[in-house]
Amino acid sequence: MIQSQLHPLRLKADPSRVVVRPFHLAWQGAPDTNRAQRLVDQVLSLDDREIGRQLKLVMHDFEQRHWQTRKVFLKRFREICSLLKLSLAGIGDKRQQLIGAYFCHEYSYAAAALMNPSIVPHPDQSGLDRHTTRIIISLRAVGEGHISSIAFREGLVSARGGLELAPEPPFATAADAPNLDVVADGPVTVFRHEDANLSGTVIFPVTPAQSNGLEDLRLTHFTHDDGQQEYFGTYTAFSGRGIRSELLRTKDFRSIDLVPMTGDAARNKGMALFPQKIDGRYMMIGRQDGQNMFLLESDDLTHWDEGQLLMTPKYAWEFIQIGNCGAPILIDEGWLVLTHGVGAMRQYAIGAVLLDRDDPSKVLGRTRYPILEAEDDDRNGYVPNVVYTCGGMRVGDQLFMPYGISDSSIGFAFLPLKELVTALS
């Protein structure tokens, strides 16, 4: 077994991390504008003294828990006016804030679990020595109703095995989106607030197809043919009834596109994009039948049809299914792909496979045994007996891998690349 170095840092669910979210008055899935109008009318009917008293109570409970709370309430008020086609004329500032507050609620986005991280180098690598890399880690955060959102942490990782995460800001903020009461089920752009820290930014479901969660983001730092660089991420959008794969796209993690993908392959989950074109085409690793790994090719980043079978379960720890654990990583020997295998008693373990650099359909090697599996206390959690990652990154002569632990927390491992390549032979 490869001698991995497990860092002592663990990230865990935290019910104190809350954001203000829009509260939607709906009936059987459709916006209830009549009810919304009645609520607005009821607030408008209050006299000024009662408006001041009610707003004071709200601000006493929530102003210290959130960032720019009054501005959030005013913005939500304007959204409701747009939805109901109301005039703002004659409605005082305090009354606007209180109406906005009635159409908001506090949401604890990571109360249930943190899991399934991925990692990419940060756009800003200034001021660092050659042994240190600034990083962005994405996290699947699970809150009320088991709804998954995407959270982030920034930090530094060292080729010598060091890891330091930037502190979380005291207030978390949701990435801003178009009017959430009328958004269509298609491509959408969300925006990180200009004053917000990425480590305190959360991307929530926006469209109907995403309404029950954004799951298992696999980030890729992509280099285009002309040398331009961009960040892509594939994730599963879950509506509560069905799933589809979607693409996150950004250059700076400030303006972030969320784009549905089409094609037969996009009806499944667990797609991972290669960080560059190969022989003029985009490529992905996918799991199209719930059991095996496939190699997918496309001329269009958002359209993916069925690919060719790449690997089937071979060893006992992966007999039930295999799949990727994030975007392929280019090393001297070829494309290193982290994999997950599911064995007896539905135990999830992490392995690896090596693909040819020029022709990834050629499997050069795979690990006979897991490189990481749940042991001791790590077996206990929301979903027991699971280790899982959505991506690792080469740091010097090591593989740095954040990983989910039994769907309850996140750990960090360093694995010597030389030992890993030997295990792949």
C-alpha positions in Angstrom: 0.0 0.0 0.0 1.2 3.5 -0.8 2.4 5.4 2.2 0.2 8.5 2.1 0.7 11.3 4.5 -2.6 12.4 6.0 -2.7 16.0 7.1 -4.3 16.6 10.5 -6.7 19.3 9.3 -10.3 18.3 8.9 -13.2 20.4 7.6 -16.6 19.5 9.1 -20.2 20.5 8.9 -20.9 23.8 10.6 -24.5 24.9 11.3 -23.4 28.4 12.2 -22.4 29.1 8.6 -25.6 30.8 7.3 -26.6 33.0 4.4 -29.7 35.0 3.6 -31.7 33.4 0.8 -34.9 34.4 -1.1 -38.0 32.9 0.5 -40.5 31.9 -2.2 -44.2 31.8 -1.7 -45.3 29.0 -3.9 -48.1 26.5 -4.4 -47.4 23.1 -6.0 -44.1 24.4 -7.4 -45.4 27.6 -9.0 -45.0 31.1 -7.7 -48.1 32.2 -5.7 -48.3 35.8 -6.8 -51.7 36.3 -5.2 -50.3 35.3 -1.8 -47.3 37.4 -2.3 -49.4 40.4 -3.2 -51.5 39.9 0.0 -48.4 39.8 2.1 -47.1 43.0 0.6 -50.5 44.6 1.2 -50.5 43.5 4.8 -47.1 45.1 5.5 -48.2 48.3 3.6 -51.2 48.5 5.9 -49.1 48.8 9.1 -48.6 52.2 10.6 -45.2 53.8 10.7 -44.8 53.0 14.4 -45.5 49.3 13.9 -43.2 49.2 10.9 -40.3 50.6 13.0 -41.0 48.1 15.8 -41.1 45.1 13.5 -38.0 46.1 11.6 -36.1 46.7 14.8 -36.9 43.2 16.0 -35.7 41.7 12.7 -32.5 43.7 12.7 -31.8 42.8 16.4 -32.0 39.1 15.5 -30.2 39.1 12.1 -28.1 42.2 11.4 -25.0 40.9 13.3 -25.3 37.5 11.6 -25.1 38.7 8.0 -23.3 41.1 5.7 -25.1 44.3 4.5 -28.4 42.9 5.7 -30.4 46.1 5.0 -29.1 46.2 1.4 -30.0 42.5 1.0 -33.6 43.3 2.2 -33.9 46.3 -0.2 -32.6 44.2 -3.1 -35.2 41.5 -2.3 -37.9 44.2 -2.1 -37.0 45.4 -5.6 -37.2 41.8 -6.9 -40.7 41.4 -5.4 -41.8 44.7 -7.0 -40.6 43.5 -10.4 -42.4 40.1 -9.9 -45.7 41.8 -8.9 -45.2 44.8 -11.2 -45.5 47.2 -8.2 -44.5 50.8 -8.1 -41.9 51.9 -5.6 -43.4 55.3 -5.3 -44.4 56.4 -1.9 -43.0 53.3 -0.1 -40.5 54.5 2.6 -37.1 52.9 3.2 -38.0 51.1 6.4 -41.2 49.7 4.9 -39.2 48.5 1.9 -36.7 46.7 4.2 -39.5 45.0 6.1 -41.2 43.8 3.0 -37.9 42.4 1.7 -37.3 40.6 5.0 -40.7 38.8 4.7 -39.4 37.4 1.4 -36.1 36.2 2.8 -35.0 33.4 5.1 -31.8 32.3 6.8 -30.3 29.1 5.4 -27.5 27.0 7.1 -25.8 25.8 3.9 -23.4 23.3 5.6 -25.3 22.1 8.6 -25.6 18.5 7.4 -22.3 17.7 5.7 -19.2 18.8 3.8 -17.9 16.3 1.2 -16.4 15.5 -2.2 -13.9 18.3 -2.7 -12.0 19.2 -5.9 -9.0 21.5 -6.3 -7.3 23.8 -8.9 -4.5 26.3 -8.7 -5.6 29.8 -7.8 -5.6 32.5 -10.6 -3.3 34.5 -8.4 0.1 32.9 -7.8 2.0 36.1 -7.0 4.4 36.4 -4.1 5.1 32.7 -3.6 8.2 30.7 -3.6 8.7 27.8 -6.1 7.6 25.2 -3.5 4.3 26.8 -2.7 1.0 26.9 -4.7 -2.0 29.0 -3.9 -5.1 26.9 -4.4 -8.9 26.9 -4.6 -10.8 24.0 -3.2 -14.5 23.5 -4.0 -16.7 21.7 -1.4 -20.1 20.1 -1.7 -22.0 21.6 1.2 -25.2 20.0 2.3 -27.9 21.9 4.3 -31.6 21.9 5.1 -33.6 19.5 3.0 -30.4 17.7 1.9 -29.9 20.4 -0.8 -26.3 20.6 -2.0 -24.6 23.9 -2.9 -21.0 24.7 -3.9 -18.7 26.4 -1.4 -15.0 27.3 -1.7 -11.9 27.6 0.4 -8.7 29.3 -0.6 -5.3 28.4 0.8 -1.6 27.4 0.3 -0.1 24.0 -0.3 3.5 23.2 -0.2 5.5 20.5 -2.0 7.0 19.7 1.4 3.6 18.6 2.7 2.4 21.8 4.2 -1.2 23.1 4.0 -2.7 26.3 5.2 -6.3 27.4 4.5 -7.3 31.1 4.5 -9.7 31.8 7.3 -13.4 31.9 6.5 -14.8 35.4 6.6 -17.3 36.0 9.4 -20.2 36.4 6.9 -21.0 34.0 4.0 -22.7 35.4 0.9 -24.6 33.7 -1.9 -23.5 34.3 -5.4 -25.9 36.8 -7.0 -28.2 35.6 -9.8 -31.0 37.0 -11.9 -34.4 37.3 -10.4 -34.9 33.9 -8.8 -38.6 34.1 -8.9 -38.7 34.1 -12.7 -35.5 32.4 -13.8 -35.7 30.0 -16.8 -34.3 26.5 -16.9 -31.3 27.2 -19.1 -27.8 28.8 -18.9 -27.5 31.3 -16.1 -24.6 33.5 -14.8 -24.1 34.1 -11.2 -21.8 36.8 -9.7 -19.7 36.9 -6.7 -20.2 40.1 -4.8 -17.5 42.6 -5.6 -16.5 42.9 -1.9 -16.9 39.2 -1.1 -14.2 36.8 -0.4 -14.3 33.5 -2.4 -13.9 31.5 0.8 -17.2 33.0 1.9 -19.1 32.6 -1.3 -21.7 29.9 -1.9 -23.3 29.0 -5.2 -26.9 27.8 -4.7 -29.2 26.0 -7.1 -30.8 28.6 -9.5 -32.8 26.8 -12.2 -35.6 24.2 -11.8 -33.2 21.5 -13.0 -30.9 22.3 -10.1 -33.5 22.9 -7.5 -32.5 19.9 -5.2 -28.8 20.4 -5.5 -25.5 21.1 -7.3 -23.5 17.9 -6.6 -19.9 16.8 -6.8 -18.2 19.6 -8.8 -15.1 18.4 -10.6 -12.9 21.5 -11.3 -10.5 21.6 -14.2 -7.9 24.3 -14.9 -8.1 24.3 -18.7 -5.6 25.5 -21.3 -7.0 26.4 -24.7 -5.1 25.9 -27.9 -4.2 29.6 -28.0 -2.7 29.4 -24.5 -5.7 31.2 -22.8 -6.6 29.6 -19.5 -10.1 29.1 -18.0 -11.7 27.1 -15.2 -14.3 24.5 -16.0 -16.2 22.3 -13.7 -18.6 19.5 -14.3 -21.3 18.8 -11.8 -24.6 17.0 -11.4 -27.8 19.1 -11.3 -30.6 17.3 -9.4 -34.2 18.5 -9.6 -35.6 16.0 -7.1 -36.9 13.8 -9.9 -34.0 13.7 -12.5 -30.4 14.5 -13.0 -28.3 16.0 -15.7 -24.7 17.0 -16.1 -23.9 20.7 -16.3 -20.8 22.8 -16.9 -19.4 25.6 -14.6 -17.3 28.1 -16.5 -15.2 31.0 -15.2 -12.0 32.9 -15.8 -11.8 34.6 -12.4 -14.4 33.1 -10.0 -16.2 36.4 -10.0 -18.5 35.9 -13.0 -19.5 32.2 -13.2 -21.6 30.6 -15.9 -23.7 27.5 -15.2 -24.5 25.8 -18.5 -26.6 22.7 -19.1 -25.0 20.0 -21.2 -26.7 18.0 -23.9 -26.3 14.6 -25.5 -26.7 11.1 -24.3 -23.7 11.2 -22.0 -25.0 14.3 -20.2 -28.0 12.4 -18.8 -25.6 10.7 -16.4 -23.3 11.9 -13.6 -19.6 11.8 -12.8 -18.1 13.4 -15.9 -14.6 14.8 -15.7 -12.9 17.0 -18.3 -9.3 16.7 -19.5 -7.5 20.0 -18.9 -6.6 20.4 -22.6 -7.7 19.2 -26.0 -6.2 16.0 -27.3 -5.7 15.6 -31.0 -8.0 18.6 -31.6 -10.9 17.4 -29.5 -12.3 17.9 -26.0 -12.2 14.7 -23.9 -14.0 13.5 -20.7 -13.9 10.5 -18.5 -17.5 9.4 -17.7 -19.5 6.6 -16.2 -22.4 6.0 -18.6 -23.9 2.8 -17.3 -23.4 3.1 -13.5 -20.7 0.5 -13.5 -17.9 1.1 -16.0 -15.6 3.9 -17.1 -15.9 5.5 -20.6 -13.8 7.8 -22.7 -15.9 10.6 -24.3 -14.9 12.9 -27.1 -16.6 16.1 -28.5 -16.0 19.1 -30.6 -18.4 21.1 -28.3 -17.8 21.6 -24.6 -21.5 21.4 -23.8 -22.6 18.4 -26.0 -21.5 14.9 -25.2 -22.7 11.7 -26.7 -21.9 8.1 -25.6 -18.2 7.3 -25.7 -16.1 4.1 -25.8 -15.6 1.7 -23.0 -12.4 2.4 -21.2 -12.3 0.2 -18.1 -14.5 -2.4 -16.3 -14.3 -3.5 -12.7 -11.4 -5.9 -12.3 -10.4 -6.1 -8.6 -12.5 -7.1 -5.6 -12.6 -3.6 -4.1 -14.3 -2.3 -7.3 -16.5 -5.2 -8.3 -19.7 -3.2 -7.9 -18.7 -0.1 -9.9 -15.8 2.1 -10.9 -15.7 5.7 -11.9 -13.4 8.7 -12.0 -12.5 10.9 -9.0 -11.9 14.1 -10.8 -10.2 15.6 -13.9 -7.1 13.7 -15.4 -3.8 15.0 -14.2 -0.9 15.2 -16.6 2.4 13.7 -15.2 5.6 12.7 -17.0 4.3 9.1 -17.6 0.9 10.1 -19.0 -2.6 11.0 -17.7 -3.1 10.1 -14.1 -6.8 9.5 -13.4 -8.0 9.1 -9.8 -10.8 6.5 -9.6 -13.3 5.3 -7.1 -14.3 1.7 -6.6 -17.2 0.2 -4.7 -16.8 -3.2 -3.1 -18.4 -5.5 -0.6 -20.8 -3.7 1.9 -20.8 -0.7 -0.5 -17.4 0.4 0.7 -16.0 3.3 -1.5 -12.2 3.4 -1.9 -9.9 5.5 -4.1 -7.5 4.1 -6.7 -5.8 5.3 -9.9 -5.3 4.5 -13.5 -2.6 5.7 -16.0 -3.6 6.6 -19.6 -1.4 7.2 -22.6 -0.6 10.9 -23.0 -1.4 11.0 -26.8 -4.1 8.3 -26.9 -6.0 8.2 -23.6 -8.0 5.2 -24.8 -4.9 3.2 -24.0 -4.7 2.0 -20.4 -1.1 1.8 -19.3 -1.7 0.7 -15.7 -4.1 0.7 -12.8 -3.7 0.2 -9.1 -4.4 -3.4 -7.9 -5.2 -2.1 -4.4 -6.8 1.1 -3.2 -4.5 4.1 -2.6 -6.9 5.3 0.1 -9.8 3.7 1.9 -11.9 4.4 5.0 -10.3 3.1 8.2 -11.0 3.4 12.0 -13.1 6.5 12.8 -13.3 7.6 9.2 -15.7 4.7 8.5 -18.4 6.5 10.6 -20.5 9.3 9.1 -23.6 10.3 7.3 -22.9 7.7 4.7 -20.4 5.2 6.3 -17.4 3.4 4.8 -16.7 6.0 2.1 -13.7 8.0 0.9 -14.3 10.0 -2.3 -12.7 12.9 -4.1 -13.6 15.0 -7.0 -10.0 15.9 -7.9 -6.4 16.1 -6.9 -3.4 18.2 -8.0 0.3 17.6 -8.6 2.4 19.6 -6.1 6.1 19.0 -6.8 6.8 15.3 -6.6 3.6 14.6 -4.7 -0.1 14.2 -5.4 -2.1 16.5 -3.1 -5.7 15.1 -2.7 -8.5 16.6 -0.6 -11.1 13.9 0.0 -14.5 13.3 1.5 -14.9 11.1 4.5 -18.1 9.2 4.9 -20.1 12.1 3.5 -19.5 14.0 6.7 -16.1 15.8 6.6 -13.1 16.5 4.4 -9.5 15.4 4.9 -6.3 16.0 3.0 -3.6 13.5 1.8 -0.2 13.8 0.2 0.9 10.8 -1.9 4.4 10.4 -3.4 4.1 10.3 -7.2 7.0 7.9 -7.5 5.3 5.3 -5.3 2.0 5.9 -7.1 3.5 5.4 -10.6 5.2 2.2 -9.4 1.9 0.9 -8.1 0.4 1.6 -11.6 3.0 -0.5 -13.4 
